[in-house]
Amino acid sequence: MSGDAGSTSADPNPEEVQPGSGVHLVVEFCEPCGFEAAYLELESAVKEQYPGIEIESRTGGPGAFEILINGQLVFSKLENGGFPYEKDLIEAIRRAINGEPLEKITNSRPPCIIL
């Protein structure tokens, strides 16, 4: 027997379910505030961990950087005053994938302020 059944490879088959598939992430951010860079950094980290995740960006109001997972608000810069830590968002996504209840992310890193 060749042992093909159940074997893993570095290159996933396009027909296989990718980690994170079935989870929809929406990030709403203030473009005039310069938050697109924070979004792109976060998007890259999420896609690296969960290549199958669906990420949508939307233009938000002044000071906004809001994250919804499957329609549930899990992070709000307007409430927390900063940006989410990647590890906290990755954990929230893991919970969503596993069907666990989502909790709001309350930890945040301060935004970069240039004087």
N, CA, C and O atoms as a printed pandas DataFrame, in Angstrom:
     atom_number atom_name residue_name chain_id  residue_number  x_coord  y_coord  z_coord
0              1         N          MET        A               1    0.833   -1.172    0.000
1              2        CA          MET        A               1    0.000    0.000    0.000
2              3         C          MET        A               1    0.877    1.235    0.000
3              4         O          MET        A               1    1.938    1.261    0.624
4              5         N          SER        A               2    0.422    2.259   -0.709
5              6        CA          SER        A               2    1.233    3.463   -0.829
6              7         C          SER        A               2    1.075    4.399    0.347
7              8         O          SER        A               2    1.947    5.235    0.582
8              9         N          GLY        A               3   -0.012    4.287    1.093
9             10        CA          GLY        A               3   -0.212    5.148    2.253
10            11         C          GLY        A               3   -0.721    6.521    1.876
11            12         O          GLY        A               3   -0.599    7.454    2.669
12            13         N          ASP        A               4   -1.298    6.680    0.672
13            14        CA          ASP        A               4   -1.785    7.985    0.246
14            15         C          ASP        A               4   -2.955    8.474    1.088
15            16         O          ASP        A               4   -3.071    9.671    1.349
16            17         N          ALA        A               5   -3.805    7.580    1.507
17            18        CA          ALA        A               5   -4.967    8.002    2.276
18            19         C          ALA        A               5   -4.521    8.608    3.598
19            20         O          ALA        A               5   -3.793    7.982    4.368
20            21         N          GLY        A               6   -4.966    9.835    3.851
21            22        CA          GLY        A               6   -4.644   10.490    5.109
22            23         C          GLY        A               6   -3.277   11.128    5.147
23            24         O          GLY        A               6   -2.893   11.689    6.174
24            25         N          SER        A               7   -2.523   11.059    4.056
25            26        CA          SER        A               7   -1.199   11.670    4.083
26            27         C          SER        A               7   -1.323   13.174    3.968
27            28         O          SER        A               7   -2.309   13.692    3.442
28            29         N          THR        A               8   -0.317   13.870    4.464
29            30        CA          THR        A               8   -0.327   15.330    4.396
30            31         C          THR        A               8    0.796   15.781    3.500
31            32         O          THR        A               8    1.811   15.100    3.354
32            33         N          SER        A               9    0.604   16.945    2.898
33            34        CA          SER        A               9    1.658   17.490    2.064
34            35         C          SER        A               9    1.759   18.977    2.322
35            36         O          SER        A               9    0.836   19.582    2.867
36            37         N          ALA        A              10    2.867   19.566    1.936
37            38        CA          ALA        A              10    3.085   20.994    2.147
38            39         C          ALA        A              10    2.165   21.815    1.250
39            40         O          ALA        A              10    1.768   22.915    1.634
40            41         N          ASP        A              11    1.818   21.317    0.074
41            42        CA          ASP        A              11    0.948   22.030   -0.846
42            43         C          ASP        A              11   -0.449   21.435   -0.763
43            44         O          ASP        A              11   -0.679   20.321   -1.234
44            45         N          PRO        A              12   -1.405   22.184   -0.156
45            46        CA          PRO        A              12   -2.746   21.618   -0.027
46            47         C          PRO        A              12   -3.437   21.505   -1.374
47            48         O          PRO        A              12   -3.219   22.316   -2.273
48            49         N          ASN        A              13   -4.264   20.496   -1.495
49            50        CA          ASN        A              13   -5.075   20.305   -2.682
50            51         C          ASN        A              13   -6.107   21.425   -2.716
51            52         O          ASN        A              13   -6.759   21.673   -1.702
52            53         N          PRO        A              14   -6.278   22.114   -3.851
53            54        CA          PRO        A              14   -7.234   23.218   -3.915
54            55         C          PRO        A              14   -8.661   22.825   -3.559
55            56         O          PRO        A              14   -9.461   23.677   -3.171
56            57         N          GLU        A              15   -8.987   21.536   -3.687
57            58        CA          GLU        A              15  -10.330   21.085   -3.365
58            59         C          GLU        A              15  -10.504   20.802   -1.875
59            60         O          GLU        A              15  -11.630   20.624   -1.408
60            61         N          GLU        A              16   -9.413   20.759   -1.131
61            62        CA          GLU        A              16   -9.496   20.505    0.304
62            63         C          GLU        A              16   -9.966   21.764    1.023
63            64         O          GLU        A              16   -9.769   22.878    0.539
64            65         N          VAL        A              17  -10.582   21.575    2.170
65            66        CA          VAL        A              17  -11.016   22.701    2.983
66            67         C          VAL        A              17   -9.787   23.334    3.630
67            68         O          VAL        A              17   -8.997   22.656    4.288
68            69         N          GLN        A              18   -9.640   24.621    3.437
69            70        CA          GLN        A              18   -8.510   25.350    4.009
70            71         C          GLN        A              18   -8.834   25.759    5.452
71            72         O          GLN        A              18   -9.992   26.025    5.773
72            73         N          PRO        A              19   -7.809   25.811    6.326
73            74        CA          PRO        A              19   -8.046   26.257    7.691
74            75         C          PRO        A              19   -8.673   27.650    7.698
75            76         O          PRO        A              19   -8.174   28.576    7.059
76            77         N          GLY        A              20   -9.759   27.774    8.424
77            78        CA          GLY        A              20  -10.422   29.064    8.528
78            79         C          GLY        A              20  -11.608   29.217    7.605
79            80         O          GLY        A              20  -12.383   30.163    7.739
80            81         N          SER        A              21  -11.762   28.279    6.650
81            82        CA          SER        A              21  -12.888   28.424    5.733
82            83         C          SER        A              21  -14.189   28.308    6.525
83            84         O          SER        A              21  -14.281   27.563    7.500
84            85         N          GLY        A              22  -15.176   29.056    6.084
85            86        CA          GLY        A              22  -16.442   29.092    6.810
86            87         C          GLY        A              22  -16.501   30.227    7.811
87            88         O          GLY        A              22  -17.553   30.477    8.398
88            89         N          VAL        A              23  -15.391   30.917    8.018
89            90        CA          VAL        A              23  -15.343   32.066    8.925
90            91         C          VAL        A              23  -15.209   33.320    8.074
91            92         O          VAL        A              23  -14.347   33.410    7.200
92            93         N          HIS        A              24  -16.089   34.293    8.349
93            94        CA          HIS        A              24  -16.083   35.559    7.607
94            95         C          HIS        A              24  -15.651   36.668    8.558
95            96         O          HIS        A              24  -16.286   36.911    9.584
96            97         N          LEU        A              25  -14.573   37.327    8.201
97            98        CA          LEU        A              25  -14.018   38.411    9.005
98            99         C          LEU        A              25  -14.257   39.723    8.269
99           100         O          LEU        A              25  -13.943   39.831    7.084
100          101         N          VAL        A              26  -14.803   40.712    8.951
101          102        CA          VAL        A              26  -14.993   42.043    8.382
102          103         C          VAL        A              26  -14.199   43.019    9.245
103          104         O          VAL        A              26  -14.338   43.046   10.467
104          105         N          VAL        A              27  -13.358   43.823    8.581
105          106        CA          VAL        A              27  -12.608   44.858    9.278
106          107         C          VAL        A              27  -13.035   46.195    8.686
107          108         O          VAL        A              27  -12.836   46.457    7.499
108          109         N          GLU        A              28  -13.617   47.026    9.522
109          110        CA          GLU        A              28  -14.076   48.346    9.116
110          111         C          GLU        A              28  -13.106   49.358    9.711
111          112         O          GLU        A              28  -12.942   49.429   10.929
112          113         N          PHE        A              29  -12.462   50.144    8.840
113          114        CA          PHE        A              29  -11.450   51.064    9.364
114          115         C          PHE        A              29  -11.536   52.434    8.702
115          116         O          PHE        A              29  -12.044   52.578    7.590
116          117         N          CYS        A              30  -11.030   53.425    9.409
117          118        CA          CYS        A              30  -10.992   54.808    8.936
118          119         C          CYS        A              30   -9.804   54.971    7.995
119          120         O          CYS        A              30   -8.650   54.987    8.422
120          121         N          GLU        A              31  -10.110   55.093    6.707
121          122        CA          GLU        A              31   -9.039   55.249    5.717
122          123         C          GLU        A              31   -8.328   56.598    5.845
123          124         O          GLU        A              31   -7.098   56.629    5.798
124          125         N          PRO        A              32   -9.047   57.715    6.003
125          126        CA          PRO        A              32   -8.369   59.007    6.140
126          127         C          PRO        A              32   -7.455   59.085    7.383
127          128         O          PRO        A              32   -6.529   59.895    7.434
128          129         N          CYS        A              33   -7.732   58.235    8.369
129          130        CA          CYS        A              33   -6.915   58.210    9.590
130          131         C          CYS        A              33   -5.587   57.487    9.367
131          132         O          CYS        A              33   -4.707   57.534   10.226
132          133         N          GLY        A              34   -5.436   56.816    8.214
133          134        CA          GLY        A              34   -4.209   56.083    7.928
134          135         C          GLY        A              34   -4.189   54.684    8.515
135          136         O          GLY        A              34   -3.116   54.119    8.728
136          137         N          PHE        A              35   -5.365   54.114    8.780
137          138        CA          PHE        A              35   -5.434   52.799    9.420
138          139         C          PHE        A              35   -5.339   51.646    8.433
139          140         O          PHE        A              35   -5.388   50.486    8.842
140          141         N          GLU        A              36   -5.203   51.939    7.136
141          142        CA          GLU        A              36   -5.105   50.862    6.151
142          143         C          GLU        A              36   -3.868   50.006    6.390
143          144         O          GLU        A              36   -3.917   48.790    6.208
144          145         N          ALA        A              37   -2.762   50.621    6.796
145          146        CA          ALA        A              37   -1.531   49.865    7.066
146          147         C          ALA        A              37   -1.757   48.852    8.190
147          148         O          ALA        A              37   -1.279   47.721    8.111
148          149         N          ALA        A              38   -2.478   49.252    9.227
149          150        CA          ALA        A              38   -2.782   48.335   10.331
150          151         C          ALA        A              38   -3.661   47.193    9.840
151          152         O          ALA        A              38   -3.490   46.046   10.253
152          153         N          TYR        A              39   -4.614   47.517    8.948
153          154        CA          TYR        A              39   -5.468   46.481    8.382
154          155         C          TYR        A              39   -4.650   45.481    7.564
155          156         O          TYR        A              39   -4.810   44.271    7.723
156          157         N          LEU        A              40   -3.781   45.980    6.693
157          158        CA          LEU        A              40   -2.987   45.099    5.831
158          159         C          LEU        A              40   -2.065   44.193    6.647
159          160         O          LEU        A              40   -1.872   43.027    6.303
160          161         N          GLU        A              41   -1.501   44.726    7.716
161          162        CA          GLU        A              41   -0.639   43.926    8.607
162          163         C          GLU        A              41   -1.454   42.813    9.267
163          164         O          GLU        A              41   -1.017   41.665    9.341
164          165         N          LEU        A              42   -2.633   43.171    9.740
165          166        CA          LEU        A              42   -3.509   42.204   10.386
166          167         C          LEU        A              42   -3.987   41.150    9.379
167          168         O          LEU        A              42   -4.013   39.959    9.689
168          169         N          GLU        A              43   -4.361   41.589    8.184
169          170        CA          GLU        A              43   -4.816   40.671    7.137
170          171         C          GLU        A              43   -3.729   39.645    6.806
171          172         O          GLU        A              43   -4.014   38.456    6.663
172          173         N          SER        A              44   -2.501   40.106    6.687
173          174        CA          SER        A              44   -1.386   39.215    6.368
174          175         C          SER        A              44   -1.192   38.153    7.453
175          176         O          SER        A              44   -1.009   36.974    7.151
176          177         N          ALA        A              45   -1.234   38.580    8.710
177          178        CA          ALA        A              45   -1.052   37.644    9.822
178          179         C          ALA        A              45   -2.172   36.612    9.868
179          180         O          ALA        A              45   -1.922   35.433   10.118
180          181         N          VAL        A              46   -3.398   37.048    9.630
181          182        CA          VAL        A              46   -4.541   36.139    9.666
182          183         C          VAL        A              46   -4.455   35.143    8.511
183          184         O          VAL        A              46   -4.659   33.945    8.710
184          185         N          LYS        A              47   -4.154   35.631    7.307
185          186        CA          LYS        A              47   -4.069   34.755    6.130
186          187         C          LYS        A              47   -2.936   33.738    6.267
187          188         O          LYS        A              47   -3.038   32.619    5.764
188          189         N          GLU        A              48   -1.872   34.125    6.940
189          190        CA          GLU        A              48   -0.754   33.196    7.148
190          191         C          GLU        A              48   -1.193   32.037    8.039
191          192         O          GLU        A              48   -0.843   30.883    7.789
192          193         N          GLN        A              49   -1.960   32.354    9.078
193          194        CA          GLN        A              49   -2.416   31.335   10.024
194          195         C          GLN        A              49   -3.618   30.552    9.480
195          196         O          GLN        A              49   -3.706   29.335    9.649
196          197         N          TYR        A              50   -4.539   31.267    8.825
197          198        CA          TYR        A              50   -5.778   30.671    8.328
198          199         C          TYR        A              50   -5.980   31.061    6.865
199          200         O          TYR        A              50   -6.723   31.999    6.577
200          201         N          PRO        A              51   -5.330   30.355    5.936
201          202        CA          PRO        A              51   -5.393   30.737    4.525
202          203         C          PRO        A              51   -6.789   30.690    3.910
203          204         O          PRO        A              51   -7.029   31.352    2.900
204          205         N          GLY        A              52   -7.701   29.939    4.480
205          206        CA          GLY        A              52   -9.031   29.816    3.901
206          207         C          GLY        A              52  -10.031   30.832    4.408
207          208         O          GLY        A              52  -11.190   30.815    3.993
208          209         N          ILE        A              53   -9.610   31.713    5.291
209          210        CA          ILE        A              53  -10.555   32.658    5.881
210          211         C          ILE        A              53  -10.966   33.716    4.872
211          212         O          ILE        A              53  -10.169   34.140    4.035
212          213         N          GLU        A              54  -12.204   34.130    4.964
213          214        CA          GLU        A              54  -12.735   35.184    4.099
214          215         C          GLU        A              54  -12.628   36.506    4.854
215          216         O          GLU        A              54  -13.232   36.671    5.914
216          217         N          ILE        A              55  -11.848   37.459    4.299
217          218        CA          ILE        A              55  -11.646   38.761    4.942
218          219         C          ILE        A              55  -12.176   39.851    4.028
219          220         O          ILE        A              55  -11.862   39.901    2.839
220          221         N          GLU        A              56  -12.982   40.715    4.607
221          222        CA          GLU        A              56  -13.551   41.830    3.859
222          223         C          GLU        A              56  -13.182   43.127    4.575
223          224         O          GLU        A              56  -13.291   43.215    5.798
224          225         N          SER        A              57  -12.749   44.125    3.820
225          226        CA          SER        A              57  -12.468   45.433    4.416
226          227         C          SER        A              57  -13.553   46.406    3.985
227          228         O          SER        A              57  -14.062   46.346    2.866
228          229         N          ARG        A              58  -13.893   47.306    4.906
229          230        CA          ARG        A              58  -14.895   48.332    4.640
230          231         C          ARG        A              58  -14.391   49.660    5.186
231          232         O          ARG        A              58  -13.647   49.708    6.165
232          233         N          THR        A              59  -14.811   50.728    4.533
233          234        CA          THR        A              59  -14.475   52.055    5.032
234          235         C          THR        A              59  -15.374   52.358    6.220
235          236         O          THR        A              59  -16.593   52.207    6.152
236          237         N          GLY        A              60  -14.744   52.791    7.316
237          238        CA          GLY        A              60  -15.482   53.109    8.523
238          239         C          GLY        A              60  -15.443   54.596    8.823
239          240         O          GLY        A              60  -14.835   55.379    8.093
240          241         N          GLY        A              61  -16.086   54.963    9.882
241          242        CA          GLY        A              61  -16.150   56.358   10.294
242          243         C          GLY        A              61  -14.854   56.817   10.939
243          244         O          GLY        A              61  -13.904   56.044   11.059
244          245         N          PRO        A              62  -14.817   58.085   11.355
245          246        CA          PRO        A              62  -13.613   58.655   11.967
246          247         C          PRO        A              62  -13.134   57.851   13.183
247          248         O          PRO        A              62  -13.892   57.608   14.122
248          249         N          GLY        A              63  -11.871   57.450   13.145
249          250        CA          GLY        A              63  -11.250   56.729   14.264
250          251         C          GLY        A              63  -11.601   55.257   14.361
251          252         O          GLY        A              63  -11.181   54.583   15.302
252          253         N          ALA        A              64  -12.364   54.746   13.404
253          254        CA          ALA        A              64  -12.850   53.364   13.500
254          255         C          ALA        A              64  -11.802   52.340   13.085
255          256         O          ALA        A              64  -11.042   52.550   12.139
256          257         N          PHE        A              65  -11.779   51.239   13.805
257          258        CA          PHE        A              65  -11.069   50.017   13.443
258          259         C          PHE        A              65  -11.830   48.915   14.164
259          260         O          PHE        A              65  -11.459   48.486   15.257
260          261         N          GLU        A              66  -12.911   48.468   13.520
261          262        CA          GLU        A              66  -13.844   47.529   14.121
262          263         C          GLU        A              66  -13.714   46.185   13.421
263          264         O          GLU        A              66  -13.573   46.127   12.199
264          265         N          ILE        A              67  -13.761   45.101   14.196
265          266        CA          ILE        A              67  -13.612   43.755   13.629
266          267         C          ILE        A              67  -14.823   42.910   14.004
267          268         O          ILE        A              67  -15.198   42.805   15.172
268          269         N          LEU        A              68  -15.421   42.314   12.980
269          270        CA          LEU        A              68  -16.544   41.409   13.183
270          271         C          LEU        A              68  -16.157   40.024   12.672
271          272         O          LEU        A              68  -15.544   39.889   11.614
272          273         N          ILE        A              69  -16.520   39.011   13.430
273          274        CA          ILE        A              69  -16.336   37.624   13.003
274          275         C          ILE        A              69  -17.724   37.023   12.886
275          276         O          ILE        A              69  -18.475   36.961   13.860
276          277         N          ASN        A              70  -18.054   36.580   11.676
277          278        CA          ASN        A              70  -19.376   36.011   11.402
278          279         C          ASN        A              70  -20.495   36.934   11.900
279          280         O          ASN        A              70  -21.497   36.468   12.443
280          281         N          GLY        A              71  -20.315   38.238   11.712
281          282        CA          GLY        A              71  -21.333   39.219   12.066
282          283         C          GLY        A              71  -21.308   39.710   13.500
283          284         O          GLY        A              71  -22.068   40.613   13.850
284          285         N          GLN        A              72  -20.454   39.140   14.338
285          286        CA          GLN        A              72  -20.390   39.538   15.748
286          287         C          GLN        A              72  -19.200   40.451   15.973
287          288         O          GLN        A              72  -18.074   40.106   15.614
288          289         N          LEU        A              73  -19.442   41.622   16.570
289          290        CA          LEU        A              73  -18.364   42.553   16.881
290          291         C          LEU        A              73  -17.462   41.943   17.950
291          292         O          LEU        A              73  -17.912   41.642   19.055
292          293         N          VAL        A              74  -16.176   41.761   17.609
293          294        CA          VAL        A              74  -15.237   41.180   18.568
294          295         C          VAL        A              74  -14.167   42.177   18.997
295          296         O          VAL        A              74  -13.480   41.965   19.996
296          297         N          PHE        A              75  -14.026   43.277   18.234
297          298        CA          PHE        A              75  -13.050   44.296   18.620
298          299         C          PHE        A              75  -13.517   45.648   18.118
299          300         O          PHE        A              75  -14.029   45.775   17.006
300          301         N          SER        A              76  -13.329   46.674   18.971
301          302        CA          SER        A              76  -13.668   48.034   18.595
302          303         C          SER        A              76  -12.591   48.992   19.088
303          304         O          SER        A              76  -12.389   49.148   20.292
304          305         N          LYS        A              77  -11.903   49.633   18.144
305          306        CA          LYS        A              77  -10.920   50.658   18.507
306          307         C          LYS        A              77  -11.630   51.837   19.157
307          308         O          LYS        A              77  -11.067   52.502   20.027
308          309         N          LEU        A              78  -12.858   52.097   18.739
309          310        CA          LEU        A              78  -13.621   53.200   19.321
310          311         C          LEU        A              78  -13.866   52.965   20.813
311          312         O          LEU        A              78  -13.952   53.918   21.587
312          313         N          GLU        A              79  -13.979   51.695   21.215
313          314        CA          GLU        A              79  -14.176   51.356   22.630
314          315         C          GLU        A              79  -12.855   51.220   23.375
315          316         O          GLU        A              79  -12.746   51.633   24.529
316          317         N          ASN        A              80  -11.837   50.633   22.710
317          318        CA          ASN        A              80  -10.575   50.301   23.383
318          319         C          ASN        A              80   -9.487   51.348   23.220
319          320         O          ASN        A              80   -8.562   51.401   24.031
320          321         N          GLY        A              81   -9.574   52.181   22.193
321          322        CA          GLY        A              81   -8.587   53.233   21.999
322          323         C          GLY        A              81   -7.310   52.811   21.285
323          324         O          GLY        A              81   -6.430   53.644   21.067
324          325         N          GLY        A              82   -7.190   51.568   20.923
325          326        CA          GLY        A              82   -5.977   51.097   20.246
326          327         C          GLY        A              82   -6.316   50.035   19.227
327          328         O          GLY        A              82   -7.478   49.848   18.867
328          329         N          PHE        A              83   -5.298   49.344   18.767
329          330        CA          PHE        A              83   -5.460   48.278   17.777
330          331         C          PHE        A              83   -5.339   46.924   18.463
331          332         O          PHE        A              83   -4.688   46.818   19.503
332          333         N          PRO        A              84   -5.959   45.882   17.896
333          334        CA          PRO        A              84   -5.887   44.559   18.530
334          335         C          PRO        A              84   -4.510   43.929   18.358
335          336         O          PRO        A              84   -3.801   44.192   17.387
336          337         N          TYR        A              85   -4.158   43.104   19.311
337          338        CA          TYR        A              85   -2.964   42.280   19.167
338          339         C          TYR        A              85   -3.327   41.129   18.237
339          340         O          TYR        A              85   -4.410   40.554   18.343
340          341         N          GLU        A              86   -2.418   40.798   17.328
341          342        CA          GLU        A              86   -2.673   39.727   16.361
342          343         C          GLU        A              86   -3.018   38.421   17.056
343          344         O          GLU        A              86   -3.929   37.712   16.628
344          345         N          LYS        A              87   -2.298   38.094   18.126
345          346        CA          LYS        A              87   -2.522   36.822   18.822
346          347         C          LYS        A              87   -3.948   36.731   19.380
347          348         O          LYS        A              87   -4.536   35.650   19.411
348          349         N          ASP        A              88   -4.497   37.858   19.817
349          350        CA          ASP        A              88   -5.867   37.847   20.339
350          351         C          ASP        A              88   -6.882   37.600   19.228
351          352         O          ASP        A              88   -7.857   36.875   19.423
352          353         N          LEU        A              89   -6.652   38.201   18.066
353          354        CA          LEU        A              89   -7.551   37.984   16.943
354          355         C          LEU        A              89   -7.446   36.553   16.431
355          356         O          LEU        A              89   -8.460   35.930   16.114
356          357         N          ILE        A              90   -6.229   36.029   16.349
357          358        CA          ILE        A              90   -6.021   34.636   15.911
358          359         C          ILE        A              90   -6.769   33.690   16.850
359          360         O          ILE        A              90   -7.376   32.720   16.397
360          361         N          GLU        A              91   -6.728   33.967   18.147
361          362        CA          GLU        A              91   -7.433   33.134   19.128
362          363         C          GLU        A              91   -8.938   33.231   18.925
363          364         O          GLU        A              91   -9.633   32.218   19.013
364          365         N          ALA        A              92   -9.457   34.425   18.654
365          366        CA          ALA        A              92  -10.898   34.592   18.418
366          367         C          ALA        A              92  -11.323   33.825   17.166
367          368         O          ALA        A              92  -12.392   33.214   17.147
368          369         N          ILE        A              93  -10.500   33.852   16.130
369          370        CA          ILE        A              93  -10.800   33.113   14.908
370          371         C          ILE        A              93  -10.792   31.617   15.177
371          372         O          ILE        A              93  -11.656   30.891   14.686
372          373         N          ARG        A              94   -9.814   31.151   15.958
373          374        CA          ARG        A              94   -9.755   29.727   16.317
374          375         C          ARG        A              94  -11.049   29.311   17.023
375          376         O          ARG        A              94  -11.600   28.245   16.750
376          377         N          ARG        A              95  -11.524   30.162   17.927
377          378        CA          ARG        A              95  -12.769   29.860   18.649
378          379         C          ARG        A              95  -13.939   29.776   17.671
379          380         O          ARG        A              95  -14.783   28.887   17.789
380          381         N          ALA        A              96  -13.995   30.698   16.705
381          382        CA          ALA        A              96  -15.078   30.689   15.716
382          383         C          ALA        A              96  -15.040   29.413   14.881
383          384         O          ALA        A              96  -16.077   28.805   14.617
384          385         N          ILE        A              97  -13.854   29.018   14.474
385          386        CA          ILE        A              97  -13.699   27.794   13.669
386          387         C          ILE        A              97  -14.189   26.576   14.444
387          388         O          ILE        A              97  -14.809   25.675   13.879
388          389         N          ASN        A              98  -13.903   26.561   15.745
389          390        CA          ASN        A              98  -14.284   25.421   16.585
390          391         C          ASN        A              98  -15.727   25.509   17.091
391          392         O          ASN        A              98  -16.182   24.634   17.828
392          393         N          GLY        A              99  -16.452   26.577   16.692
393          394        CA          GLY        A              99  -17.844   26.716   17.117
394          395         C          GLY        A              99  -17.999   27.154   18.558
395          396         O          GLY        A              99  -19.082   27.032   19.130
396          397         N          GLU        A             100  -16.934   27.661   19.150
397          398        CA          GLU        A             100  -16.988   28.131   20.534
398          399         C          GLU        A             100  -17.556   29.547   20.575
399          400         O          GLU        A             100  -17.480   30.269   19.581
400          401         N          PRO        A             101  -18.121   29.951   21.704
401          402        CA          PRO        A             101  -18.654   31.313   21.808
402          403         C          PRO        A             101  -17.525   32.348   21.680
403          404         O          PRO        A             101  -16.420   32.147   22.185
404          405         N          LEU        A             102  -17.826   33.443   21.002
405          406        CA          LEU        A             102  -16.837   34.508   20.829
406          407         C          LEU        A             102  -16.951   35.504   21.968
407          408         O          LEU        A             102  -18.042   35.806   22.452
408          409         N          GLU        A             103  -15.808   36.002   22.381
409          410        CA          GLU        A             103  -15.756   37.024   23.420
410          411         C          GLU        A             103  -15.109   38.260   22.827
411          412         O          GLU        A             103  -14.282   38.166   21.920
412          413         N          LYS        A             104  -15.490   39.421   23.344
413          414        CA          LYS        A             104  -14.886   40.656   22.860
414          415         C          LYS        A             104  -13.424   40.712   23.274
415          416         O          LYS        A             104  -13.057   40.332   24.386
416          417         N          ILE        A             105  -12.600   41.193   22.355
417          418        CA          ILE        A             105  -11.185   41.410   22.629
418          419         C          ILE        A             105  -11.075   42.768   23.329
419          420         O          ILE        A             105  -11.487   43.791   22.782
420          421         N          THR        A             106  -10.520   42.768   24.535
421          422        CA          THR        A             106  -10.426   44.020   25.288
422          423         C          THR        A             106   -8.999   44.542   25.388
423          424         O          THR        A             106   -8.786   45.701   25.746
424          425         N          ASN        A             107   -8.014   43.691   25.074
425          426        CA          ASN        A             107   -6.622   44.154   25.063
426          427         C          ASN        A             107   -6.368   44.924   23.772
427          428         O          ASN        A             107   -6.863   44.548   22.710
428          429         N          SER        A             108   -5.606   45.987   23.867
429          430        CA          SER        A             108   -5.261   46.713   22.654
430          431         C          SER        A             108   -3.907   47.381   22.822
431          432         O          SER        A             108   -3.495   47.755   23.920
432          433         N          ARG        A             109   -3.230   47.514   21.680
433          434        CA          ARG        A             109   -1.952   48.229   21.685
434          435         C          ARG        A             109   -2.242   49.659   21.248
435          436         O          ARG        A             109   -3.090   49.885   20.385
436          437         N          PRO        A             110   -1.554   50.609   21.830
437          438        CA          PRO        A             110   -1.838   52.007   21.494
438          439         C          PRO        A             110   -1.481   52.304   20.045
439          440         O          PRO        A             110   -0.538   51.738   19.493
440          441         N          PRO        A             111   -2.260   53.212   19.434
441          442        CA          PRO        A             111   -1.928   53.608   18.071
442          443         C          PRO        A             111   -0.628   54.404   18.068
443          444         O          PRO        A             111   -0.282   55.047   19.060
444          445         N          CYS        A             112    0.079   54.358   16.963
445          446        CA          CYS        A             112    1.320   55.117   16.815
446          447         C          CYS        A             112    0.961   56.582   16.622
447          448         O          CYS        A             112    0.171   56.923   15.741
448          449         N          ILE        A             113    1.528   57.429   17.427
449          450        CA          ILE        A             113    1.258   58.856   17.317
450          451         C          ILE        A             113    2.557   59.570   16.966
451          452         O          ILE        A             113    3.558   59.456   17.674
452          453         N          ILE        A             114    2.524   60.296   15.880
453          454        CA          ILE        A             114    3.695   61.065   15.454
454          455         C          ILE        A             114    3.436   62.526   15.766
455          456         O          ILE        A             114    2.450   63.105   15.311
456          457         N          LEU        A             115    4.326   63.112   16.543
457          458        CA          LEU        A             115    4.144   64.527   16.915
458          459         C          LEU        A             115    4.979   65.430   16.042
459          460         O          LEU        A             115    4.952   66.650   16.211
